[in-house]
Amino acid sequence: MIIDIDYFKSVNDKYGHNIGDFVIVEISKLLQNNIRQTDTIGRWGGEEFIIILPNTNNIQAKNLAEKLRIIVANNYFVEVGTKTISVGVSTSLENDTKDSIIERADSALYKAKNTGRNKVVSI
């Protein structure tokens, strides 16, 4: 799954990059603390994260993504208040490469962002 912090630029613009960095660190902790030990999380760039979920089907991945979305939305960030995330989910298909899986997850993320944000889309 690929995760993007919704409207993150406004955090940096309004509160400064130090507060923006704080929000990124706090969200990364929320995500890390709510995935399995077998999952791998990393910063994908800017305000995006990627989580690799081995041995997980599409329904399980989407359920976890929804759980993470709710956890972030219910968290209160000092000075910033609440923030939301959009999540794109894709699972491995026959003959996939890492790039094709990521490409589908990225497409799902953009669909989530373009259809209102604060949601999970699975392809």
C-alpha positions in Angstrom: 0.0 0.0 0.0 1.0 3.6 -0.6 -0.1 6.2 1.9 -0.2 10.0 1.4 -0.9 12.6 4.1 -3.8 14.6 2.8 -3.2 18.3 2.2 0.2 18.1 3.9 1.7 21.1 2.1 -0.7 23.3 4.1 0.9 22.1 7.3 4.3 23.2 6.2 2.9 26.5 4.8 0.9 27.3 7.9 3.1 25.9 10.7 6.6 25.5 9.2 8.7 22.6 8.3 9.6 21.6 11.9 6.0 21.0 12.7 5.5 19.3 9.4 8.4 17.0 10.2 6.8 16.3 13.6 3.6 15.3 11.9 5.4 12.9 9.5 7.2 11.3 12.5 4.0 10.9 14.5 2.1 9.4 11.5 5.0 7.0 10.9 4.9 5.9 14.5 1.1 5.4 14.3 1.5 3.3 11.2 4.5 1.3 12.5 2.7 0.5 15.8 -0.3 -0.9 14.0 1.1 -3.2 11.4 2.4 -6.8 11.8 6.0 -7.6 12.6 6.2 -9.3 9.2 5.2 -6.0 7.4 7.7 -3.5 6.2 7.1 0.2 6.3 9.2 3.0 4.7 9.0 6.6 3.7 8.3 6.7 0.0 9.1 10.3 -0.4 7.8 13.7 0.8 4.7 12.9 2.8 4.2 9.4 1.4 4.8 6.0 3.0 4.8 2.5 1.5 3.9 -0.7 3.4 4.7 -4.1 2.1 2.4 -6.8 3.4 3.7 -10.3 2.7 1.3 -13.2 2.5 -1.7 -10.9 2.5 -4.7 -11.0 0.2 -6.5 -7.9 -1.2 -9.3 -8.0 1.4 -6.8 -8.3 4.3 -4.7 -5.4 2.9 -7.7 -3.2 2.4 -8.9 -3.9 5.9 -5.6 -3.0 7.4 -5.4 0.2 5.2 -8.9 1.2 6.5 -7.8 0.5 10.1 -4.7 2.7 9.6 -6.8 5.5 8.0 -9.2 5.6 11.0 -6.3 5.5 13.5 -4.6 8.5 11.8 -8.0 10.4 11.4 -8.7 9.9 15.1 -5.3 11.1 16.3 -4.8 14.7 17.5 -1.5 16.2 16.4 -0.2 19.0 18.7 -0.6 22.4 17.0 -2.0 20.9 13.8 -5.1 19.2 15.1 -6.4 16.3 13.0 -4.9 15.0 9.7 -6.1 12.4 7.3 -4.5 10.0 4.9 -5.4 8.5 1.5 -4.3 5.0 0.8 -3.8 3.0 -2.4 -3.8 -0.8 -2.1 -2.6 -3.4 -4.6 -1.8 -7.0 -4.2 0.5 -9.2 -6.3 -0.9 -10.8 -9.4 0.6 -13.6 -11.6 3.6 -12.3 -13.6 3.8 -9.1 -11.5 7.0 -7.2 -10.9 7.6 -4.9 -8.0 7.2 -2.0 -10.3 3.8 -3.1 -11.6 2.5 -3.7 -8.1 3.7 -0.2 -7.0 2.2 1.3 -10.2 -1.2 -0.1 -9.4 -1.0 1.0 -5.7 0.0 4.5 -6.9 -2.9 4.6 -9.3 -5.3 3.5 -6.5 -3.8 6.3 -4.3 -4.4 8.9 -6.9 -8.0 7.6 -7.3 -8.5 8.0 -3.5 -7.1 11.5 -3.6 -9.1 12.6 -6.7 -12.4 11.3 -5.3 -12.4 13.1 -2.0 -9.3 12.0 0.1 -9.4 10.4 3.5 -10.2 7.0 1.9 -8.8 3.7 0.8 -8.9 2.5 -2.8 -7.9 -0.9 -3.8 -7.0 -2.0 -7.4 
